[in-house]
Amino acid sequence: MIPDKDLINNDASHGTKSACPVHTPPLTGNGKCTTHGKHGDNIKIKMPEGKCKPLPLEWWKTCIALTYAVFNLLLTTVMITVVHERVPSKESSPPLPDKFFDYIDRVKWAFVVTEVNGIILTCIWFAQLTFHKYRAIVARRFFFIMGTLYLYRCITMYITTLPVPGMHMTCAPKLHDDSQAKLQRILQLISGGGLSLTGSHLLCGDFLYSGHTVMLTLSYLFIKEYSPRSFWWYHLMCWLLSAVGVVCILVAHEHYSVDVVVAYFITSRLFYWYHTMANVQALRSSPNNYLTHTWWNPVFNFFERNVQTQVPCCFCSPITCPPTCFNRCKKYSAVQSISED
């Protein structure tokens, strides 16, 4: 573009220099245009504070996810009772060799630490969930993933029955064809939450994979995902509770190492796959997204159809109506670096 000669002459006649164009750096004190060097200064751009976008809660979908989770938990107790009848005796089938057991002797009280840590983590997670503004969306994600993990656990423990991992384990006597006594065991297992602390879990056979590892890992992953990123101390504390609990399972010789490894792998992969699909909108309609071939993709589409964005990190009082948000969403700042080669 050829500059206007009259404009240039007019500027020259008044003894002034023409202003820099819009896309050039501003003038300095001596009237010269400045440019950023190769290592130019950073310019901080203020952005408006994000506000929590209203998302449809759809509590009825959360109730469906809760029903699904409860059903699979009940199915797990039934499967444990069935598998218990097939576990071989310690005398006929001694424990399988395990490298962790070869180097670490059993510590009797270690499993108590595992269950106490699991109870603490679960309580922390449900307390955090209670105050989350979008607790309905987050809860149905938790219930669906947990229910799916216990459904997988029912399958793995049924198709392969492992011998007890240690000679210290005491298994309840087999009931054979006594259906009424089996029903009582199922109710006892449910009433005690399947914990050894409550004395409700005296059955054997539910080794592959570890249910304690599932809950320790899943609780931590949800706590970290749905809390502010700046709460590193909170995440670290929960991670330590989870990690110590998982290690103590092995130290107590209550599960084989493979039980714990498989439980962690399946739990973390399912969590990451689900949240990748939920948080990256472009993947939902991408023809190259092979996660859409999973059996649970139709269920995912049903639960997440109206959640078209990442769930904001907002916390509200659960007793006010309507809820009053007392913590803003995550704040973002942008820093633009301009450089010229």
C-alpha positions, 0 to 999 in steps of 0.5 A, a space after each residue: 500500500 502506497 502511503 498518502 504523500 499529503 499526509 507525510 508532507 503535512 507531518 513534516 511541515 509541522 515538524 512531527 513524525 508520523 505515528 507508528 501503525 497499530 500493529 507496531 510497538 508503542 513509542 518510547 520517551 524519545 519518540 522512537 518505536 520500540 520492538 521486543 528483542 529475541 528474549 522480549 519482555 512478558 506482557 501480563 494480560 488481565 482476564 475477567 474472572 471466570 464464573 461458574 456456568 450453570 450446568 443441568 444437574 439431572 439428579 434422576 441420572 445420579 439416582 440411576 448411577 447410584 442404583 447401578 453402583 449398589 447393584 454391583 456392590 451387592 453382586 460382589 458380596 454374592 460372588 464372594 460367597 460363591 467363590 469362597 466355596 471353591 477356594 482350595 484348602 491351605 494344606 492342598 494348595 499352599 500360597 503362590 510364590 510372590 516376590 514382595 513376600 520373599 523380601 518383606 515379612 508380614 506385619 499383623 497390624 498393617 491391614 488395620 492401617 489400610 482400612 483406617 486410611 480407606 475410611 478416612 479417604 472415603 469420608 474426606 471425599 464424600 465431605 468434599 462431594 457434599 459441598 461441590 456445586 455440581 455434586 449431582 454430576 460428579 456423584 454420578 461419575 463416581 458411582 458409575 466408575 465405582 460400579 463398573 470396577 466392582 462389576 469387573 471384579 466380580 468377573 475376575 474373581 469368579 473366572 480365576 480362584 487363587 489360593 490364599 496368599 498366606 498361611 496366617 489367613 483363617 477362612 470361614 467353613 464352607 457351607 456347601 448347599 446350605 442356601 439359608 446360611 449363605 444368605 446370612 453370610 451375604 447380609 453379614 458382609 453387607 452390614 459390616 461393609 466388607 471390612 475386617 475391622 467390623 469382623 464381617 469379612 471372614 471369607 476367602 477367594 476375593 483376591 483378584 483384584 483388590 477391592 481395598 486398592 480400588 477404593 483407595 485409588 479411586 477416592 484419591 483420584 476424585 479428590 484431586 480432580 474436583 478440588 482446586 489445583 492450588 491445594 497441593 498440600 491437600 492433594 499430598 496428604 490424600 496421596 500419602 493416605 492412599 499410597 500408605 494404605 496400598 503398601 500396607 495391603 502387601 505388608 499384611 500379606 492380605 493380597 498377592 502383588 498382582 492383585 494390587 497392581 491389576 486393581 491400580 491399573 484398571 482403576 486409574 485407566 478407567 478414571 482417565 479414559 472417562 474424564 478424557 472423554 468428559 473434558 475434551 468435547 472434540 473427542 465425543 464426535 471424533 471418528 478417530 476416537 477409539 474410546 467410543 468403541 468401549 461397551 460403556 460409551 452409550 452409558 457415557 453419552 447418556 450421562 454426559 449428553 448435557 454436560 458440554 464443558 469441564 465441570 467448574 471447581 465451585 463449592 456451595 453450601 448444601 443446605 441453602 436453597 438455592 445454593 449460594 456459591 462461596 468459592 469462585 471457579 478456578 482463576 486463570 491468568 494469561 501471559 503472552 510472550 512476543 518475540 521476533 526472530 
